[in-house]
Amino acid sequence: MTDINADAALVVSSTHSPMKFPEFVVVIASIMALNPMAMDIMLPALPHLGAAFKIADANRLQTVLSVFLLGFGVAQFAIGPLSDRFGRRPVLLGGMAVYCVASLLAVIAPSFELLLLARLLQGLGTAATRVIAVSIVRDCYAGRRMAGVVSLAMMVFIAVPVIAPSFGQAVMLLTEWRGIFVVLTLYGVLALIWSAVRMPETLAVADRRSIALRDVLLAYRQTVTNRQTLGYALAAGGLQGSLFAFVFISQQVFTEIYHLGHYFPLAFAAIALGVAIAGFTNARFVNRLGMRVISHGALLGYVAVGSTMLLAASNGMLPLPLFMALSALMMFSFGLMFANFTALAMEPQGHIAGTASSLYGTLTTLLGIGIGYVIGQHYDGTLLPFATGLFLCTLAALAVILVVEKGRLFKSHKMVS
C-alpha cells in the first residue's frame, strides 16, 4: 500500500456502525481529550498546590504534570497487546474507569505524595484512551484517510487545551484546586457512559492475536524493526519533548517573565490555537497533498522557528509579542506534523495495530517526558534553556527523518502493509 493509493476508497467505514462518521470522529476526539484535559486544566492551579502543600520550589510543582505523563507513557506498553487479544472495547472502558477512580482519589488527597499517586493513576487510565483511539481509527481506516480522520478528531479535541487553562482559572475563582479534579471526574464519567453506550467493538474476533509473551515480543520486534515506524516514532518523541517542556514551564514563563498574572491562560489559549488551525488545515489538504509533503514542510518550518527563538533568546530580544508569535507557529507546525507522523508510523502495522500503537505511544511519550523534564528543570527565569532545547529537538527530528527517508523529503515510498 502506498501513500498515494492508501485512501483509494474514501467511503465511510461500516466498522464503527451504528455510529455515523461525525459521531465517530467526536467520540474518538472526546476520549482522546481526556489526556490534554487532565494536563492543561492543572496549569493555573500549580501555585495554589504549592501553597496548599507548602512547596516553595516552583520547578518541583512540574512533577504534577510529569508524573501524569509518566503513567501515561508506561501503561501504553501493555495496553496494545491487551486490546489486540481481548478487543478494543473492554480495554478502553477499563482504562476510563481507572481514570475516574483516580480523579476521585485526587479530590480527597491529603498530601502531595498521594496527589502524585492519583496523577500517576490518571495517566495510566488515559493511556488506554490514547492507544485504543488510534487503534480504532486504524481498524476502520488507512493511509491518507486515516490521517484525515485523526486530523478531524484533533480539530475537536484540540479545543480542550485551548480552553482548559481558562476553564481551570474559572474553577479556581469559584472554588479551590480540588474543584478541578471534580470537573475531571465528571468529564471522565460522561465520556465513559457515551463510549459504553455507542462505541462498538472494531476488532473482529478472527483478527485477535495471542497474548503469549513470545507472540507479544514478536509483535514488538516487528514494530521496532520497521524503519518507517521506528523513525517516525523517534522524531515524534523528540518534537513532543519540546512541546512538553513548553507546557511544563508555561505558567512560570507567563507569570514570572512576562508578568501576565491571571491573564496567562488567555495567552496560552491564543498560542494553542495554532494546533487547532493546523488540524483544520491538515484535514482539508492531506488527501490532496499527502502526509509527507505536509509533515516534512512543517518540520522545516519547526526548524526555522527553533532557530529564530534561540537567536532571539540568546540576544535578550524576545518580547512577549515575538514569543507569542513564535510559540503559535511552533504549535501550528507541531499540529501538522504529529497527526501525519502517527499515520505514517502506523501505516505498515495494520496487522498488529494495537500493539504497534501502544509501543509507538510509549516511545513517543517517554522520550518526550524525558526531554521535556530535563528542559523544564533547567528553567532559570529566562527563556534561553527552553530555546536551546527546542532548537536541539528540531535538529534531531530532522536528522532522524532524513535517515528514514534516505535523504529525500516530500517523496512517497512503497511500504508493506
C-alpha positions as CSV (number, residue, x, y, z in Angstrom):
1,M,0.0,0.0,0.0
2,T,1.5,3.4,-0.9
3,D,1.0,6.8,0.4
4,I,-0.7,7.7,-2.9
5,N,-3.3,4.9,-3.2
6,A,-3.8,4.1,0.5
7,D,-7.0,6.1,0.5
8,A,-8.4,4.7,-2.7
9,A,-11.7,4.1,-1.0
10,L,-12.8,7.3,0.6
11,V,-16.2,5.8,1.7
12,V,-17.1,5.9,5.4
13,S,-16.2,2.6,7.1
14,S,-19.0,0.4,8.4
15,T,-16.8,-1.0,11.1
16,H,-17.9,1.7,13.6
17,S,-21.6,1.2,12.8
18,P,-24.2,2.2,14.2
19,M,-22.3,5.5,14.6
20,K,-22.2,7.8,11.7
21,F,-19.0,9.4,10.6
22,P,-19.4,12.7,12.5
23,E,-20.3,11.0,15.8
24,F,-17.4,8.6,15.3
25,V,-15.0,11.5,15.0
26,V,-16.4,13.3,18.0
27,V,-16.4,10.2,20.2
28,I,-12.7,9.5,19.2
29,A,-11.9,13.1,20.0
30,S,-13.7,13.0,23.3
31,I,-11.8,10.0,24.6
32,M,-8.5,11.4,23.3
33,A,-9.3,14.7,25.0
34,L,-9.2,13.1,28.5
35,N,-5.4,13.4,28.4
36,P,-4.9,17.0,27.4
37,M,-7.8,18.0,29.7
38,A,-6.1,16.4,32.7
39,M,-2.9,18.1,31.7
40,D,-3.8,21.7,30.8
41,I,-6.6,22.4,33.3
42,M,-4.0,22.0,36.0
43,L,-1.8,24.8,34.9
44,P,-3.5,27.7,36.8
45,A,-3.7,25.5,39.9
46,L,0.1,24.9,40.3
47,P,0.8,27.9,42.5
48,H,-2.3,27.0,44.7
49,L,-1.0,23.5,45.0
50,G,2.4,24.9,46.1
51,A,0.7,27.0,48.8
52,A,-1.6,24.1,49.9
53,F,1.3,21.6,50.4
54,K,3.9,24.2,51.3
55,I,6.1,23.6,48.3
56,A,8.4,26.6,47.6
57,D,10.3,25.2,44.6
58,A,8.2,26.0,41.5
59,N,10.2,23.6,39.4
60,R,9.1,20.8,41.8
61,L,5.5,21.5,41.0
62,Q,6.2,20.5,37.4
63,T,6.0,16.9,38.8
64,V,2.2,17.2,39.0
65,L,2.4,17.2,35.2
66,S,5.4,15.0,34.5
67,V,4.2,12.1,36.8
68,F,0.9,12.1,34.9
69,L,2.7,11.8,31.6
70,L,5.0,9.1,33.1
71,G,1.9,6.9,33.9
72,F,0.5,7.7,30.5
73,G,3.7,6.6,28.8
74,V,4.5,3.4,30.7
75,A,1.0,2.0,30.6
76,Q,0.8,2.2,26.9
77,F,3.3,-0.6,26.6
78,A,0.7,-3.1,27.8
79,I,-2.5,-1.6,26.5
80,G,-1.9,-2.5,22.9
81,P,-1.3,-6.3,23.3
82,L,-4.3,-6.5,25.7
83,S,-6.5,-4.8,23.1
84,D,-5.2,-7.0,20.3
85,R,-6.1,-10.0,22.4
86,F,-9.4,-9.1,24.1
87,G,-10.6,-6.4,21.8
88,R,-10.7,-2.6,21.9
89,R,-13.9,-2.0,23.9
90,P,-13.2,-3.8,27.2
91,V,-9.7,-2.3,27.5
92,L,-10.9,1.2,26.6
93,L,-13.8,1.1,29.2
94,G,-11.5,-0.4,31.8
95,G,-8.9,2.4,31.4
96,M,-11.6,5.1,31.5
97,A,-12.9,3.6,34.8
98,V,-9.4,3.8,36.3
99,Y,-9.2,7.4,35.2
100,C,-12.5,8.2,37.0
101,V,-11.4,6.5,40.2
102,A,-8.0,8.2,40.2
103,S,-9.7,11.6,39.7
104,L,-11.8,10.9,42.8
105,L,-8.7,9.9,44.7
106,A,-7.1,13.3,43.8
107,V,-10.2,15.1,45.2
108,I,-9.6,13.7,48.6
109,A,-5.7,13.6,48.6
110,P,-4.4,14.7,51.9
111,S,-0.8,15.0,50.9
112,F,1.3,16.0,47.8
113,E,2.6,12.4,47.6
114,L,-0.9,10.9,47.4
115,L,-1.9,13.5,44.8
116,L,1.1,12.4,42.7
117,L,-0.1,8.8,43.1
118,A,-3.5,9.9,41.9
119,R,-2.0,11.7,38.9
120,L,0.1,8.6,38.1
121,L,-3.1,6.5,38.0
122,Q,-4.9,9.2,35.9
123,G,-2.0,8.8,33.4
124,L,-2.4,5.0,33.4
125,G,-6.1,5.4,32.7
126,T,-5.7,7.8,29.8
127,A,-3.1,5.5,28.2
128,A,-6.0,3.3,27.2
129,T,-7.8,6.1,25.6
130,R,-4.7,7.2,23.6
131,V,-3.8,3.7,22.3
132,I,-7.3,2.5,21.7
133,A,-8.4,5.7,19.9
134,V,-5.6,5.3,17.4
135,S,-6.2,1.6,17.1
136,I,-9.9,2.0,16.5
137,V,-9.2,4.6,13.7
138,R,-6.6,2.2,12.2
139,D,-9.2,-0.7,12.4
140,C,-11.6,1.5,10.3
141,Y,-9.3,3.5,8.0
142,A,-5.9,3.6,6.4
143,G,-3.4,5.9,4.7
144,R,-4.4,9.4,4.0
145,R,-8.0,8.7,5.1
146,M,-6.6,7.7,8.5
147,A,-4.6,10.9,8.7
148,G,-7.7,12.9,7.7
149,V,-9.8,11.2,10.5
150,V,-7.0,11.9,13.0
151,S,-6.9,15.5,11.9
152,L,-10.7,15.9,12.2
153,A,-10.5,14.4,15.7
154,M,-7.7,16.8,16.6
155,M,-9.9,19.7,15.5
156,V,-12.5,18.7,18.0
157,F,-10.3,17.7,21.0
158,I,-7.7,20.5,20.5
159,A,-10.3,22.9,21.8
160,V,-9.6,21.3,25.2
161,P,-6.0,22.5,25.6
162,V,-7.1,25.9,24.2
163,I,-9.8,26.4,26.7
164,A,-8.7,24.2,29.6
165,P,-6.3,26.7,31.3
166,S,-9.0,29.4,31.2
167,F,-11.6,26.9,32.4
168,G,-9.2,25.9,35.2
169,Q,-8.7,29.6,36.1
170,A,-12.5,30.0,36.3
171,V,-12.8,26.9,38.5
172,M,-10.1,28.4,40.8
173,L,-12.1,31.6,41.1
174,L,-15.2,29.7,42.3
175,T,-13.5,27.0,44.5
176,E,-10.2,25.6,45.5
177,W,-7.9,23.4,43.4
178,R,-9.8,20.2,44.4
179,G,-12.7,21.5,42.3
180,I,-10.6,20.9,39.2
181,F,-10.5,17.2,39.9
182,V,-14.2,17.2,40.5
183,V,-14.6,18.6,36.9
184,L,-12.2,15.9,35.6
185,T,-14.2,13.2,37.3
186,L,-17.5,14.4,35.8
187,Y,-16.0,14.6,32.3
188,G,-14.5,11.1,32.7
189,V,-17.8,9.7,33.8
190,L,-19.7,11.3,30.8
191,A,-17.1,10.1,28.3
192,L,-17.2,6.6,29.8
193,I,-21.0,6.4,29.6
194,W,-21.0,7.7,26.0
195,S,-18.3,5.2,24.9
196,A,-20.1,2.3,26.7
197,V,-23.4,3.0,25.0
198,R,-22.2,3.9,21.5
199,M,-18.7,2.6,20.7
200,P,-18.8,-0.8,19.1
201,E,-16.1,-3.4,19.1
202,T,-14.0,-2.7,16.0
203,L,-11.6,-5.6,16.1
204,A,-13.0,-8.8,14.6
205,V,-12.6,-12.0,16.6
206,A,-10.7,-13.5,13.7
207,D,-8.1,-10.7,13.9
208,R,-7.3,-11.1,17.5
209,R,-3.8,-12.1,18.5
210,S,-2.3,-14.2,21.2
211,I,-1.1,-12.5,24.4
212,A,1.6,-15.1,25.0
213,L,4.9,-13.4,25.8
214,R,6.6,-14.9,22.8
215,D,3.9,-13.5,20.4
216,V,3.9,-10.1,22.1
217,L,7.6,-9.8,21.9
218,L,7.5,-10.9,18.2
219,A,4.9,-8.1,17.5
220,Y,7.1,-5.6,19.3
221,R,10.1,-6.8,17.3
222,Q,8.1,-6.3,14.1
223,T,7.3,-2.8,15.2
224,V,10.7,-1.6,16.2
225,T,12.5,-3.2,13.3
226,N,10.3,-1.4,10.8
227,R,12.4,1.6,9.6
228,Q,9.4,3.8,9.0
229,T,7.6,3.1,12.2
230,L,10.6,3.4,14.5
231,G,12.0,6.5,12.7
232,Y,8.8,8.5,12.8
233,A,8.3,7.4,16.5
234,L,11.7,8.8,17.5
235,A,11.1,12.0,15.5
236,A,7.7,12.5,17.1
237,G,9.1,11.8,20.6
238,G,11.8,14.4,20.1
239,L,9.3,17.0,18.9
240,Q,6.9,16.1,21.7
241,G,9.7,16.7,24.2
242,S,9.9,20.3,23.2
243,L,6.1,20.6,23.4
244,F,6.1,19.0,26.9
245,A,8.8,21.4,28.0
246,F,6.7,24.4,26.9
247,V,3.7,23.1,28.8
248,F,5.8,22.4,31.9
249,I,7.3,25.9,32.1
250,S,4.4,28.0,30.6
251,Q,2.9,29.1,33.9
252,Q,6.3,30.2,35.2
253,V,7.2,32.0,31.9
254,F,4.0,33.9,31.6
255,T,3.8,34.9,35.2
256,E,7.4,35.4,36.1
257,I,9.0,36.7,32.8
258,Y,6.0,38.4,31.2
259,H,4.1,39.2,34.4
260,L,0.6,38.3,32.9
261,G,-0.7,37.0,36.2
262,H,-4.3,35.7,35.9
263,Y,-4.2,36.5,32.2
264,F,-1.8,33.7,31.5
265,P,-4.5,31.2,30.4
266,L,-5.6,33.6,27.7
267,A,-2.1,33.8,26.3
268,F,-1.8,30.1,26.4
269,A,-5.1,29.7,24.6
270,A,-4.0,32.1,21.9
271,I,-0.9,30.1,21.3
272,A,-2.7,26.7,21.4
273,L,-5.0,27.9,18.6
274,G,-2.1,27.2,16.3
275,V,-2.7,23.4,16.7
276,A,-6.4,23.8,16.1
277,I,-5.7,25.7,12.9
278,A,-3.2,23.0,11.9
279,G,-5.8,20.3,12.4
280,F,-8.2,22.1,10.1
281,T,-5.5,22.7,7.5
282,N,-4.3,19.1,7.6
283,A,-7.8,17.6,7.3
284,R,-8.5,19.8,4.3
285,F,-5.3,19.2,2.4
286,V,-3.9,15.8,3.4
287,N,-5.9,13.9,0.8
288,R,-4.6,16.2,-1.9
289,L,-1.0,16.7,-0.9
290,G,-0.1,13.6,1.1
291,M,1.2,13.1,4.6
292,R,4.9,13.5,3.7
293,V,4.6,16.8,1.8
294,I,2.7,18.4,4.7
295,S,4.6,17.0,7.6
296,H,8.1,17.4,6.1
297,G,7.3,21.0,5.2
298,A,6.0,21.6,8.7
299,L,9.2,20.1,10.1
300,L,11.3,22.5,8.1
301,G,9.1,25.3,9.5
302,Y,9.7,24.0,13.0
303,V,13.4,24.2,12.5
304,A,13.1,27.8,11.4
305,V,11.0,28.6,14.5
306,G,13.5,26.9,16.8
307,S,16.5,28.8,15.2
308,T,14.7,32.1,15.4
309,M,13.7,31.6,19.0
310,L,17.2,30.6,20.1
311,L,18.8,33.6,18.3
312,A,16.3,36.0,19.9
313,A,16.7,34.5,23.4
314,S,20.5,34.5,23.2
315,N,20.5,38.2,22.5
316,G,17.8,39.0,25.1
317,M,15.4,40.2,22.3
318,L,12.3,38.1,23.0
319,P,9.5,40.4,23.9
320,L,6.0,39.0,24.6
321,P,4.6,39.6,21.0
322,L,7.5,37.8,19.4
323,F,7.4,35.0,21.8
324,M,3.7,34.6,21.3
325,A,4.1,34.6,17.5
326,L,6.9,32.1,17.5
327,S,5.1,29.8,20.0
328,A,1.9,29.9,17.9
329,L,4.0,28.9,14.8
330,M,5.6,26.2,16.8
331,M,2.2,24.8,17.8
332,F,0.9,25.1,14.2
333,S,3.9,23.2,12.8
334,F,3.6,20.6,15.5
335,G,-0.1,20.1,14.7
336,L,0.7,19.5,11.0
337,M,3.5,17.0,11.9
338,F,2.1,14.9,14.7
339,A,-1.1,13.5,13.1
340,N,0.8,12.7,9.9
341,F,3.8,11.2,11.7
342,T,1.4,9.0,13.7
343,A,-0.3,7.9,10.5
344,L,3.0,7.2,8.7
345,A,4.3,5.2,11.7
346,M,1.1,3.1,11.9
347,E,0.6,2.6,8.2
348,P,2.8,-0.6,7.9
349,Q,1.3,-2.0,11.1
350,G,-2.3,-2.8,10.2
351,H,-1.9,-6.4,11.2
352,I,-0.8,-5.5,14.8
353,A,-2.4,-2.1,15.1
354,G,-3.0,-2.3,18.9
355,T,0.5,-3.5,19.8
356,A,2.1,-1.1,17.4
357,S,0.0,1.8,18.7
358,S,1.0,1.1,22.2
359,L,4.7,0.8,21.5
360,Y,4.5,4.0,19.4
361,G,2.8,5.8,22.2
362,T,5.2,4.5,24.8
363,L,8.3,5.5,22.8
364,T,7.0,9.0,21.9
365,T,5.6,9.7,25.4
366,L,8.6,8.5,27.4
367,L,11.1,10.1,25.1
368,G,9.0,13.3,25.2
369,I,8.7,13.2,29.0
370,G,12.5,12.7,29.5
371,I,13.4,15.5,27.1
372,G,10.7,17.8,28.4
373,Y,11.5,17.2,32.1
374,V,15.2,17.9,31.5
375,I,14.5,21.2,29.7
376,G,11.8,22.2,32.3
377,Q,14.1,21.6,35.2
378,H,16.7,23.8,33.7
379,Y,14.3,26.8,33.7
380,D,16.3,29.6,35.4
381,G,14.0,32.6,34.9
382,T,15.0,33.1,31.3
383,L,13.9,31.5,28.0
384,L,17.4,30.5,26.9
385,P,17.2,26.9,28.3
386,F,13.9,26.3,26.6
387,A,15.0,27.9,23.3
388,T,18.2,25.8,23.3
389,G,16.2,22.6,24.0
390,L,13.7,23.4,21.3
391,F,16.4,24.0,18.7
392,L,18.2,20.7,19.5
393,C,14.9,18.8,19.4
394,T,14.2,20.2,15.9
395,L,17.6,19.3,14.6
396,A,17.4,15.8,16.0
397,A,14.0,15.2,14.5
398,L,15.1,16.5,11.1
399,A,18.2,14.2,11.2
400,V,16.0,11.1,12.0
401,I,13.5,11.8,9.2
402,L,16.4,12.3,6.7
403,V,17.7,8.9,7.7
404,V,14.3,7.2,7.5
405,E,13.6,8.8,4.1
406,K,17.2,8.1,2.8
407,G,17.9,11.8,2.4
408,R,14.8,12.7,0.4
409,L,12.0,14.7,1.9
410,F,8.4,15.0,0.5
411,K,8.7,11.8,-1.5
412,S,6.3,8.8,-1.4
413,H,7.7,5.3,-0.9
414,K,6.2,1.9,-1.3
415,M,5.8,0.1,2.0
416,V,4.5,-3.2,3.1
417,S,1.2,-3.2,4.9
